[in-house]
Amino acid sequence: MPITVNLDVMMAIRKMAAGELAARVGITPANLSILKNNKAKAIRFSTLEALCRELDCQPGDILAYIPDGAGHE
């Protein structure tokens, strides 16, 4: 999938544990894990907003577009 979630990077930078972030954002640890491990098919803007608020970052700090086949020539 061309959209990559770099949530684990931002969590490490902010030194925030998954359980704490899930509680602050209001999602289950299981759903946070799905996001963190690039298994999510979609994300609600309200969830993205809450993640950005709690991690003090921009959506582009969490999400990246990497075209299929990039770097695999």
mmCIF file of the N, C-alpha and C atoms, coordinates in Angstrom:
data_MODEL
# 
_entry.id   MODEL 
# 
loop_
_atom_site.group_PDB 
_atom_site.id 
_atom_site.type_symbol 
_atom_site.label_atom_id 
_atom_site.label_alt_id 
_atom_site.label_comp_id 
_atom_site.label_asym_id 
_atom_site.label_entity_id 
_atom_site.label_seq_id 
_atom_site.pdbx_PDB_ins_code 
_atom_site.Cartn_x 
_atom_site.Cartn_y 
_atom_site.Cartn_z 
_atom_site.occupancy 
_atom_site.B_iso_or_equiv 
_atom_site.pdbx_formal_charge 
_atom_site.auth_seq_id 
_atom_site.auth_comp_id 
_atom_site.auth_asym_id 
_atom_site.auth_atom_id 
_atom_site.pdbx_PDB_model_num 
ATOM 1   N N  . MET A 1 1  ? 0.853   -1.185 0.000   1.00 0.00 ? 1  MET A N  1 
ATOM 2   C CA . MET A 1 1  ? 0.000   0.000  0.000   1.00 0.00 ? 1  MET A CA 1 
ATOM 3   C C  . MET A 1 1  ? 0.890   1.235  0.000   1.00 0.00 ? 1  MET A C  1 
ATOM 4   N N  . PRO A 1 2  ? 0.593   2.200  -0.841  1.00 0.00 ? 2  PRO A N  1 
ATOM 5   C CA . PRO A 1 2  ? 1.444   3.382  -0.961  1.00 0.00 ? 2  PRO A CA 1 
ATOM 6   C C  . PRO A 1 2  ? 1.444   4.316  0.247   1.00 0.00 ? 2  PRO A C  1 
ATOM 7   N N  . ILE A 1 3  ? 0.433   4.242  1.116   1.00 0.00 ? 3  ILE A N  1 
ATOM 8   C CA . ILE A 1 3  ? 0.420   5.083  2.304   1.00 0.00 ? 3  ILE A CA 1 
ATOM 9   C C  . ILE A 1 3  ? 1.031   4.298  3.464   1.00 0.00 ? 3  ILE A C  1 
ATOM 10  N N  . THR A 1 4  ? 2.054   4.871  4.068   1.00 0.00 ? 4  THR A N  1 
ATOM 11  C CA . THR A 1 4  ? 2.729   4.235  5.199   1.00 0.00 ? 4  THR A CA 1 
ATOM 12  C C  . THR A 1 4  ? 2.461   5.044  6.453   1.00 0.00 ? 4  THR A C  1 
ATOM 13  N N  . VAL A 1 5  ? 2.214   4.352  7.553   1.00 0.00 ? 5  VAL A N  1 
ATOM 14  C CA . VAL A 1 5  ? 1.963   4.998  8.835   1.00 0.00 ? 5  VAL A CA 1 
ATOM 15  C C  . VAL A 1 5  ? 3.244   4.925  9.673   1.00 0.00 ? 5  VAL A C  1 
ATOM 16  N N  . ASN A 1 6  ? 3.767   6.081  10.028  1.00 0.00 ? 6  ASN A N  1 
ATOM 17  C CA . ASN A 1 6  ? 4.995   6.177  10.818  1.00 0.00 ? 6  ASN A CA 1 
ATOM 18  C C  . ASN A 1 6  ? 4.691   6.508  12.276  1.00 0.00 ? 6  ASN A C  1 
ATOM 19  N N  . LEU A 1 7  ? 3.626   5.944  12.777  1.00 0.00 ? 7  LEU A N  1 
ATOM 20  C CA . LEU A 1 7  ? 3.183   6.240  14.130  1.00 0.00 ? 7  LEU A CA 1 
ATOM 21  C C  . LEU A 1 7  ? 4.216   5.819  15.164  1.00 0.00 ? 7  LEU A C  1 
ATOM 22  N N  . ASP A 1 8  ? 4.856   4.677  14.943  1.00 0.00 ? 8  ASP A N  1 
ATOM 23  C CA . ASP A 1 8  ? 5.854   4.197  15.899  1.00 0.00 ? 8  ASP A CA 1 
ATOM 24  C C  . ASP A 1 8  ? 7.035   5.157  16.018  1.00 0.00 ? 8  ASP A C  1 
ATOM 25  N N  . VAL A 1 9  ? 7.387   5.814  14.915  1.00 0.00 ? 9  VAL A N  1 
ATOM 26  C CA . VAL A 1 9  ? 8.484   6.785  14.938  1.00 0.00 ? 9  VAL A CA 1 
ATOM 27  C C  . VAL A 1 9  ? 8.117   7.983  15.808  1.00 0.00 ? 9  VAL A C  1 
ATOM 28  N N  . MET A 1 10 ? 6.902   8.516  15.602  1.00 0.00 ? 10 MET A N  1 
ATOM 29  C CA . MET A 1 10 ? 6.474   9.673  16.397  1.00 0.00 ? 10 MET A CA 1 
ATOM 30  C C  . MET A 1 10 ? 6.311   9.307  17.870  1.00 0.00 ? 10 MET A C  1 
ATOM 31  N N  . MET A 1 11 ? 5.832   8.104  18.140  1.00 0.00 ? 11 MET A N  1 
ATOM 32  C CA . MET A 1 11 ? 5.691   7.668  19.524  1.00 0.00 ? 11 MET A CA 1 
ATOM 33  C C  . MET A 1 11 ? 7.055   7.575  20.198  1.00 0.00 ? 11 MET A C  1 
ATOM 34  N N  . ALA A 1 12 ? 8.049   7.091  19.471  1.00 0.00 ? 12 ALA A N  1 
ATOM 35  C CA . ALA A 1 12 ? 9.407   6.989  20.028  1.00 0.00 ? 12 ALA A CA 1 
ATOM 36  C C  . ALA A 1 12 ? 9.992   8.371  20.274  1.00 0.00 ? 12 ALA A C  1 
ATOM 37  N N  . ILE A 1 13 ? 9.796   9.284  19.333  1.00 0.00 ? 13 ILE A N  1 
ATOM 38  C CA . ILE A 1 13 ? 10.307  10.653 19.485  1.00 0.00 ? 13 ILE A CA 1 
ATOM 39  C C  . ILE A 1 13 ? 9.689   11.313 20.711  1.00 0.00 ? 13 ILE A C  1 
ATOM 40  N N  . ARG A 1 14 ? 8.384   11.088 20.907  1.00 0.00 ? 14 ARG A N  1 
ATOM 41  C CA . ARG A 1 14 ? 7.668   11.706 22.039  1.00 0.00 ? 14 ARG A CA 1 
ATOM 42  C C  . ARG A 1 14 ? 7.752   10.867 23.317  1.00 0.00 ? 14 ARG A C  1 
ATOM 43  N N  . LYS A 1 15 ? 8.411   9.699  23.212  1.00 0.00 ? 15 LYS A N  1 
ATOM 44  C CA . LYS A 1 15 ? 8.558   8.791  24.360  1.00 0.00 ? 15 LYS A CA 1 
ATOM 45  C C  . LYS A 1 15 ? 7.198   8.460  24.980  1.00 0.00 ? 15 LYS A C  1 
ATOM 46  N N  . MET A 1 16 ? 6.264   8.054  24.118  1.00 0.00 ? 16 MET A N  1 
ATOM 47  C CA . MET A 1 16 ? 4.919   7.738  24.579  1.00 0.00 ? 16 MET A CA 1 
ATOM 48  C C  . MET A 1 16 ? 4.618   6.269  24.298  1.00 0.00 ? 16 MET A C  1 
ATOM 49  N N  . ALA A 1 17 ? 4.150   5.566  25.312  1.00 0.00 ? 17 ALA A N  1 
ATOM 50  C CA . ALA A 1 17 ? 3.793   4.154  25.180  1.00 0.00 ? 17 ALA A CA 1 
ATOM 51  C C  . ALA A 1 17 ? 2.461   4.014  24.451  1.00 0.00 ? 17 ALA A C  1 
ATOM 52  N N  . ALA A 1 18 ? 2.278   2.876  23.809  1.00 0.00 ? 18 ALA A N  1 
ATOM 53  C CA . ALA A 1 18 ? 1.064   2.622  23.034  1.00 0.00 ? 18 ALA A CA 1 
ATOM 54  C C  . ALA A 1 18 ? -0.189  2.687  23.906  1.00 0.00 ? 18 ALA A C  1 
ATOM 55  N N  . GLY A 1 19 ? -0.141  2.095  25.078  1.00 0.00 ? 19 GLY A N  1 
ATOM 56  C CA . GLY A 1 19 ? -1.311  2.112  25.965  1.00 0.00 ? 19 GLY A CA 1 
ATOM 57  C C  . GLY A 1 19 ? -1.704  3.513  26.371  1.00 0.00 ? 19 GLY A C  1 
ATOM 58  N N  . GLU A 1 20 ? -0.715  4.337  26.675  1.00 0.00 ? 20 GLU A N  1 
ATOM 59  C CA . GLU A 1 20 ? -0.983  5.725  27.058  1.00 0.00 ? 20 GLU A CA 1 
ATOM 60  C C  . GLU A 1 20 ? -1.586  6.500  25.894  1.00 0.00 ? 20 GLU A C  1 
ATOM 61  N N  . LEU A 1 21 ? -1.005  6.335  24.699  1.00 0.00 ? 21 LEU A N  1 
ATOM 62  C CA . LEU A 1 21 ? -1.519  7.056  23.532  1.00 0.00 ? 21 LEU A CA 1 
ATOM 63  C C  . LEU A 1 21 ? -2.940  6.605  23.208  1.00 0.00 ? 21 LEU A C  1 
ATOM 64  N N  . ALA A 1 22 ? -3.191  5.309  23.246  1.00 0.00 ? 22 ALA A N  1 
ATOM 65  C CA . ALA A 1 22 ? -4.541  4.799  22.960  1.00 0.00 ? 22 ALA A CA 1 
ATOM 66  C C  . ALA A 1 22 ? -5.559  5.408  23.922  1.00 0.00 ? 22 ALA A C  1 
ATOM 67  N N  . ALA A 1 23 ? -5.210  5.461  25.195  1.00 0.00 ? 23 ALA A N  1 
ATOM 68  C CA . ALA A 1 23 ? -6.121  6.030  26.192  1.00 0.00 ? 23 ALA A CA 1 
ATOM 69  C C  . ALA A 1 23 ? -6.357  7.517  25.940  1.00 0.00 ? 23 ALA A C  1 
ATOM 70  N N  . ARG A 1 24 ? -5.316  8.241  25.635  1.00 0.00 ? 24 ARG A N  1 
ATOM 71  C CA . ARG A 1 24 ? -5.450  9.682  25.385  1.00 0.00 ? 24 ARG A CA 1 
ATOM 72  C C  . ARG A 1 24 ? -6.278  9.984  24.147  1.00 0.00 ? 24 ARG A C  1 
ATOM 73  N N  . VAL A 1 25 ? -6.124  9.144  23.123  1.00 0.00 ? 25 VAL A N  1 
ATOM 74  C CA . VAL A 1 25 ? -6.831  9.356  21.856  1.00 0.00 ? 25 VAL A CA 1 
ATOM 75  C C  . VAL A 1 25 ? -8.267  8.830  21.930  1.00 0.00 ? 25 VAL A C  1 
ATOM 76  N N  . GLY A 1 26 ? -8.482  7.826  22.776  1.00 0.00 ? 26 GLY A N  1 
ATOM 77  C CA . GLY A 1 26 ? -9.822  7.268  22.904  1.00 0.00 ? 26 GLY A CA 1 
ATOM 78  C C  . GLY A 1 26 ? -10.081 6.115  21.945  1.00 0.00 ? 26 GLY A C  1 
ATOM 79  N N  . ILE A 1 27 ? -9.033  5.353  21.618  1.00 0.00 ? 27 ILE A N  1 
ATOM 80  C CA . ILE A 1 27 ? -9.190  4.164  20.795  1.00 0.00 ? 27 ILE A CA 1 
ATOM 81  C C  . ILE A 1 27 ? -8.630  2.974  21.569  1.00 0.00 ? 27 ILE A C  1 
ATOM 82  N N  . THR A 1 28 ? -8.967  1.792  21.129  1.00 0.00 ? 28 THR A N  1 
ATOM 83  C CA . THR A 1 28 ? -8.476  0.598  21.815  1.00 0.00 ? 28 THR A CA 1 
ATOM 84  C C  . THR A 1 28 ? -7.001  0.382  21.468  1.00 0.00 ? 28 THR A C  1 
ATOM 85  N N  . PRO A 1 29 ? -6.257  -0.242 22.369  1.00 0.00 ? 29 PRO A N  1 
ATOM 86  C CA . PRO A 1 29 ? -4.864  -0.589 22.051  1.00 0.00 ? 29 PRO A CA 1 
ATOM 87  C C  . PRO A 1 29 ? -4.774  -1.461 20.794  1.00 0.00 ? 29 PRO A C  1 
ATOM 88  N N  . ALA A 1 30 ? -5.768  -2.330 20.576  1.00 0.00 ? 30 ALA A N  1 
ATOM 89  C CA . ALA A 1 30 ? -5.770  -3.175 19.377  1.00 0.00 ? 30 ALA A CA 1 
ATOM 90  C C  . ALA A 1 30 ? -5.875  -2.332 18.106  1.00 0.00 ? 30 ALA A C  1 
ATOM 91  N N  . ASN A 1 31 ? -6.737  -1.316 18.112  1.00 0.00 ? 31 ASN A N  1 
ATOM 92  C CA . ASN A 1 31 ? -6.872  -0.449 16.938  1.00 0.00 ? 31 ASN A CA 1 
ATOM 93  C C  . ASN A 1 31 ? -5.618  0.399  16.737  1.00 0.00 ? 31 ASN A C  1 
ATOM 94  N N  . LEU A 1 32 ? -4.994  0.831  17.812  1.00 0.00 ? 32 LEU A N  1 
ATOM 95  C CA . LEU A 1 32 ? -3.744  1.576  17.684  1.00 0.00 ? 32 LEU A CA 1 
ATOM 96  C C  . LEU A 1 32 ? -2.674  0.677  17.072  1.00 0.00 ? 32 LEU A C  1 
ATOM 97  N N  . SER A 1 33 ? -2.639  -0.572 17.483  1.00 0.00 ? 33 SER A N  1 
ATOM 98  C CA . SER A 1 33 ? -1.683  -1.528 16.937  1.00 0.00 ? 33 SER A CA 1 
ATOM 99  C C  . SER A 1 33 ? -1.900  -1.735 15.439  1.00 0.00 ? 33 SER A C  1 
ATOM 100 N N  . ILE A 1 34 ? -3.151  -1.813 15.026  1.00 0.00 ? 34 ILE A N  1 
ATOM 101 C CA . ILE A 1 34 ? -3.467  -1.956 13.596  1.00 0.00 ? 34 ILE A CA 1 
ATOM 102 C C  . ILE A 1 34 ? -2.924  -0.768 12.817  1.00 0.00 ? 34 ILE A C  1 
ATOM 103 N N  . LEU A 1 35 ? -3.111  0.437  13.354  1.00 0.00 ? 35 LEU A N  1 
ATOM 104 C CA . LEU A 1 35 ? -2.563  1.630  12.704  1.00 0.00 ? 35 LEU A CA 1 
ATOM 105 C C  . LEU A 1 35 ? -1.038  1.586  12.668  1.00 0.00 ? 35 LEU A C  1 
ATOM 106 N N  . LYS A 1 36 ? -0.456  1.294  13.811  1.00 0.00 ? 36 LYS A N  1 
ATOM 107 C CA . LYS A 1 36 ? 0.994   1.301  13.972  1.00 0.00 ? 36 LYS A CA 1 
ATOM 108 C C  . LYS A 1 36 ? 1.687   0.304  13.049  1.00 0.00 ? 36 LYS A C  1 
ATOM 109 N N  . ASN A 1 37 ? 1.040   -0.819 12.798  1.00 0.00 ? 37 ASN A N  1 
ATOM 110 C CA . ASN A 1 37 ? 1.639   -1.879 11.994  1.00 0.00 ? 37 ASN A CA 1 
ATOM 111 C C  . ASN A 1 37 ? 1.223   -1.848 10.523  1.00 0.00 ? 37 ASN A C  1 
ATOM 112 N N  . ASN A 1 38 ? 0.702   -0.706 10.078  1.00 0.00 ? 38 ASN A N  1 
ATOM 113 C CA . ASN A 1 38 ? 0.307   -0.517 8.670   1.00 0.00 ? 38 ASN A CA 1 
ATOM 114 C C  . ASN A 1 38 ? -0.715  -1.537 8.187   1.00 0.00 ? 38 ASN A C  1 
ATOM 115 N N  . LYS A 1 39 ? -1.608  -1.954 9.055   1.00 0.00 ? 39 LYS A N  1 
ATOM 116 C CA . LYS A 1 39 ? -2.647  -2.916 8.687   1.00 0.00 ? 39 LYS A CA 1 
ATOM 117 C C  . LYS A 1 39 ? -3.995  -2.235 8.458   1.00 0.00 ? 39 LYS A C  1 
ATOM 118 N N  . ALA A 1 40 ? -4.091  -0.946 8.771   1.00 0.00 ? 40 ALA A N  1 
ATOM 119 C CA . ALA A 1 40 ? -5.362  -0.218 8.652   1.00 0.00 ? 40 ALA A CA 1 
ATOM 120 C C  . ALA A 1 40 ? -5.694  0.051  7.188   1.00 0.00 ? 40 ALA A C  1 
ATOM 121 N N  . LYS A 1 41 ? -6.970  -0.041 6.866   1.00 0.00 ? 41 LYS A N  1 
ATOM 122 C CA . LYS A 1 41 ? -7.459  0.282  5.524   1.00 0.00 ? 41 LYS A CA 1 
ATOM 123 C C  . LYS A 1 41 ? -7.909  1.741  5.446   1.00 0.00 ? 41 LYS A C  1 
ATOM 124 N N  . ALA A 1 42 ? -8.210  2.331  6.623   1.00 0.00 ? 42 ALA A N  1 
ATOM 125 C CA . ALA A 1 42 ? -8.707  3.704  6.670   1.00 0.00 ? 42 ALA A CA 1 
ATOM 126 C C  . ALA A 1 42 ? -8.441  4.267  8.058   1.00 0.00 ? 42 ALA A C  1 
ATOM 127 N N  . ILE A 1 43 ? -8.513  5.592  8.156   1.00 0.00 ? 43 ILE A N  1 
ATOM 128 C CA . ILE A 1 43 ? -8.412  6.260  9.445   1.00 0.00 ? 43 ILE A CA 1 
ATOM 129 C C  . ILE A 1 43 ? -9.386  7.437  9.431   1.00 0.00 ? 43 ILE A C  1 
ATOM 130 N N  . ARG A 1 44 ? -10.097 7.596  10.503  1.00 0.00 ? 44 ARG A N  1 
ATOM 131 C CA . ARG A 1 44 ? -11.017 8.736  10.610  1.00 0.00 ? 44 ARG A CA 1 
ATOM 132 C C  . ARG A 1 44 ? -10.219 10.012 10.852  1.00 0.00 ? 44 ARG A C  1 
ATOM 133 N N  . PHE A 1 45 ? -10.695 11.090 10.289  1.00 0.00 ? 45 PHE A N  1 
ATOM 134 C CA . PHE A 1 45 ? -10.027 12.377 10.527  1.00 0.00 ? 45 PHE A CA 1 
ATOM 135 C C  . PHE A 1 45 ? -10.029 12.728 12.000  1.00 0.00 ? 45 PHE A C  1 
ATOM 136 N N  . SER A 1 46 ? -11.081 12.371 12.719  1.00 0.00 ? 46 SER A N  1 
ATOM 137 C CA . SER A 1 46 ? -11.130 12.672 14.152  1.00 0.00 ? 46 SER A CA 1 
ATOM 138 C C  . SER A 1 46 ? -10.028 11.910 14.900  1.00 0.00 ? 46 SER A C  1 
ATOM 139 N N  . THR A 1 47 ? -9.739  10.686 14.475  1.00 0.00 ? 47 THR A N  1 
ATOM 140 C CA . THR A 1 47 ? -8.659  9.912  15.091  1.00 0.00 ? 47 THR A CA 1 
ATOM 141 C C  . THR A 1 47 ? -7.311  10.505 14.725  1.00 0.00 ? 47 THR A C  1 
ATOM 142 N N  . LEU A 1 48 ? -7.141  10.868 13.452  1.00 0.00 ? 48 LEU A N  1 
ATOM 143 C CA . LEU A 1 48 ? -5.895  11.493 13.011  1.00 0.00 ? 48 LEU A CA 1 
ATOM 144 C C  . LEU A 1 48 ? -5.662  12.809 13.751  1.00 0.00 ? 48 LEU A C  1 
ATOM 145 N N  . GLU A 1 49 ? -6.719  13.588 13.921  1.00 0.00 ? 49 GLU A N  1 
ATOM 146 C CA . GLU A 1 49 ? -6.622  14.845 14.659  1.00 0.00 ? 49 GLU A CA 1 
ATOM 147 C C  . GLU A 1 49 ? -6.190  14.599 16.108  1.00 0.00 ? 49 GLU A C  1 
ATOM 148 N N  . ALA A 1 50 ? -6.795  13.599 16.753  1.00 0.00 ? 50 ALA A N  1 
ATOM 149 C CA . ALA A 1 50 ? -6.450  13.292 18.143  1.00 0.00 ? 50 ALA A CA 1 
ATOM 150 C C  . ALA A 1 50 ? -5.015  12.798 18.255  1.00 0.00 ? 50 ALA A C  1 
ATOM 151 N N  . LEU A 1 51 ? -4.568  11.981 17.306  1.00 0.00 ? 51 LEU A N  1 
ATOM 152 C CA . LEU A 1 51 ? -3.177  11.521 17.311  1.00 0.00 ? 51 LEU A CA 1 
ATOM 153 C C  . LEU A 1 51 ? -2.217  12.703 17.185  1.00 0.00 ? 51 LEU A C  1 
ATOM 154 N N  . CYS A 1 52 ? -2.519  13.602 16.258  1.00 0.00 ? 52 CYS A N  1 
ATOM 155 C CA . CYS A 1 52 ? -1.672  14.788 16.063  1.00 0.00 ? 52 CYS A CA 1 
ATOM 156 C C  . CYS A 1 52 ? -1.667  15.675 17.307  1.00 0.00 ? 52 CYS A C  1 
ATOM 157 N N  . ARG A 1 53 ? -2.815  15.826 17.930  1.00 0.00 ? 53 ARG A N  1 
ATOM 158 C CA . ARG A 1 53 ? -2.902  16.638 19.150  1.00 0.00 ? 53 ARG A CA 1 
ATOM 159 C C  . ARG A 1 53 ? -2.039  16.031 20.248  1.00 0.00 ? 53 ARG A C  1 
ATOM 160 N N  . GLU A 1 54 ? -2.183  14.742 20.480  1.00 0.00 ? 54 GLU A N  1 
ATOM 161 C CA . GLU A 1 54 ? -1.468  14.089 21.583  1.00 0.00 ? 54 GLU A CA 1 
ATOM 162 C C  . GLU A 1 54 ? 0.023   13.931 21.314  1.00 0.00 ? 54 GLU A C  1 
ATOM 163 N N  . LEU A 1 55 ? 0.400   13.800 20.044  1.00 0.00 ? 55 LEU A N  1 
ATOM 164 C CA . LEU A 1 55 ? 1.819   13.658 19.700  1.00 0.00 ? 55 LEU A CA 1 
ATOM 165 C C  . LEU A 1 55 ? 2.453   14.994 19.308  1.00 0.00 ? 55 LEU A C  1 
ATOM 166 N N  . ASP A 1 56 ? 1.645   16.063 19.320  1.00 0.00 ? 56 ASP A N  1 
ATOM 167 C CA . ASP A 1 56 ? 2.111   17.397 18.953  1.00 0.00 ? 56 ASP A CA 1 
ATOM 168 C C  . ASP A 1 56 ? 2.857   17.363 17.624  1.00 0.00 ? 56 ASP A C  1 
ATOM 169 N N  . CYS A 1 57 ? 2.131   16.913 16.583  1.00 0.00 ? 57 CYS A N  1 
ATOM 170 C CA . CYS A 1 57 ? 2.740   16.788 15.264  1.00 0.00 ? 57 CYS A CA 1 
ATOM 171 C C  . CYS A 1 57 ? 1.726   17.112 14.179  1.00 0.00 ? 57 CYS A C  1 
ATOM 172 N N  . GLN A 1 58 ? 2.154   17.033 12.954  1.00 0.00 ? 58 GLN A N  1 
ATOM 173 C CA . GLN A 1 58 ? 1.303   17.256 11.797  1.00 0.00 ? 58 GLN A CA 1 
ATOM 174 C C  . GLN A 1 58 ? 0.953   15.897 11.172  1.00 0.00 ? 58 GLN A C  1 
ATOM 175 N N  . PRO A 1 59 ? -0.154  15.814 10.413  1.00 0.00 ? 59 PRO A N  1 
ATOM 176 C CA . PRO A 1 59 ? -0.497  14.547 9.762   1.00 0.00 ? 59 PRO A CA 1 
ATOM 177 C C  . PRO A 1 59 ? 0.646   13.984 8.911   1.00 0.00 ? 59 PRO A C  1 
ATOM 178 N N  . GLY A 1 60 ? 1.403   14.853 8.271   1.00 0.00 ? 60 GLY A N  1 
ATOM 179 C CA . GLY A 1 60 ? 2.527   14.414 7.451   1.00 0.00 ? 60 GLY A CA 1 
ATOM 180 C C  . GLY A 1 60 ? 3.663   13.810 8.254   1.00 0.00 ? 60 GLY A C  1 
ATOM 181 N N  . ASP A 1 61 ? 3.674   14.044 9.565   1.00 0.00 ? 61 ASP A N  1 
ATOM 182 C CA . ASP A 1 61 ? 4.675   13.403 10.417  1.00 0.00 ? 61 ASP A CA 1 
ATOM 183 C C  . ASP A 1 61 ? 4.301   11.949 10.687  1.00 0.00 ? 61 ASP A C  1 
ATOM 184 N N  . ILE A 1 62 ? 3.022   11.625 10.523  1.00 0.00 ? 62 ILE A N  1 
ATOM 185 C CA . ILE A 1 62 ? 2.519   10.278 10.797  1.00 0.00 ? 62 ILE A CA 1 
ATOM 186 C C  . ILE A 1 62 ? 2.326   9.482  9.513   1.00 0.00 ? 62 ILE A C  1 
ATOM 187 N N  . LEU A 1 63 ? 1.867   10.148 8.457   1.00 0.00 ? 63 LEU A N  1 
ATOM 188 C CA . LEU A 1 63 ? 1.549   9.478  7.201   1.00 0.00 ? 63 LEU A CA 1 
ATOM 189 C C  . LEU A 1 63 ? 2.546   9.860  6.110   1.00 0.00 ? 63 LEU A C  1 
ATOM 190 N N  . ALA A 1 64 ? 2.917   8.873  5.292   1.00 0.00 ? 64 ALA A N  1 
ATOM 191 C CA . ALA A 1 64 ? 3.818   9.129  4.170   1.00 0.00 ? 64 ALA A CA 1 
ATOM 192 C C  . ALA A 1 64 ? 3.302   8.394  2.939   1.00 0.00 ? 64 ALA A C  1 
ATOM 193 N N  . TYR A 1 65 ? 3.479   9.008  1.776   1.00 0.00 ? 65 TYR A N  1 
ATOM 194 C CA . TYR A 1 65 ? 3.110   8.377  0.512   1.00 0.00 ? 65 TYR A CA 1 
ATOM 195 C C  . TYR A 1 65 ? 4.372   7.826  -0.132  1.00 0.00 ? 65 TYR A C  1 
ATOM 196 N N  . ILE A 1 66 ? 4.388   6.524  -0.332  1.00 0.00 ? 66 ILE A N  1 
ATOM 197 C CA . ILE A 1 66 ? 5.500   5.866  -0.988  1.00 0.00 ? 66 ILE A CA 1 
ATOM 198 C C  . ILE A 1 66 ? 4.918   5.066  -2.144  1.00 0.00 ? 66 ILE A C  1 
ATOM 199 N N  . PRO A 1 67 ? 5.135   5.517  -3.373  1.00 0.00 ? 67 PRO A N  1 
ATOM 200 C CA . PRO A 1 67 ? 4.533   4.845  -4.531  1.00 0.00 ? 67 PRO A CA 1 
ATOM 201 C C  . PRO A 1 67 ? 4.913   3.365  -4.593  1.00 0.00 ? 67 PRO A C  1 
ATOM 202 N N  . ASP A 1 68 ? 3.990   2.547  -5.061  1.00 0.00 ? 68 ASP A N  1 
ATOM 203 C CA . ASP A 1 68 ? 4.283   1.115  -5.266  1.00 0.00 ? 68 ASP A CA 1 
ATOM 204 C C  . ASP A 1 68 ? 5.481   0.979  -6.196  1.00 0.00 ? 68 ASP A C  1 
ATOM 205 N N  . GLY A 1 69 ? 6.394   0.120  -5.814  1.00 0.00 ? 69 GLY A N  1 
ATOM 206 C CA . GLY A 1 69 ? 7.572   -0.119 -6.639  1.00 0.00 ? 69 GLY A CA 1 
ATOM 207 C C  . GLY A 1 69 ? 8.663   0.911  -6.515  1.00 0.00 ? 69 GLY A C  1 
ATOM 208 N N  . ALA A 1 70 ? 8.482   1.918  -5.648  1.00 0.00 ? 70 ALA A N  1 
ATOM 209 C CA . ALA A 1 70 ? 9.512   2.951  -5.487  1.00 0.00 ? 70 ALA A CA 1 
ATOM 210 C C  . ALA A 1 70 ? 10.792  2.300  -4.964  1.00 0.00 ? 70 ALA A C  1 
ATOM 211 N N  . GLY A 1 71 ? 11.875  2.546  -5.673  1.00 0.00 ? 71 GLY A N  1 
ATOM 212 C CA . GLY A 1 71 ? 13.167  2.003  -5.250  1.00 0.00 ? 71 GLY A CA 1 
ATOM 213 C C  . GLY A 1 71 ? 13.368  0.541  -5.591  1.00 0.00 ? 71 GLY A C  1 
ATOM 214 N N  . HIS A 1 72 ? 12.418  -0.056 -6.337  1.00 0.00 ? 72 HIS A N  1 
ATOM 215 C CA . HIS A 1 72 ? 12.532  -1.466 -6.710  1.00 0.00 ? 72 HIS A CA 1 
ATOM 216 C C  . HIS A 1 72 ? 12.604  -1.591 -8.216  1.00 0.00 ? 72 HIS A C  1 
ATOM 217 N N  . GLU A 1 73 ? 13.650  -1.072 -8.811  1.00 0.00 ? 73 GLU A N  1 
ATOM 218 C CA . GLU A 1 73 ? 13.754  -1.088 -10.269 1.00 0.00 ? 73 GLU A CA 1 
ATOM 219 C C  . GLU A 1 73 ? 14.543  -2.272 -10.745 1.00 0.00 ? 73 GLU A C  1 
# 
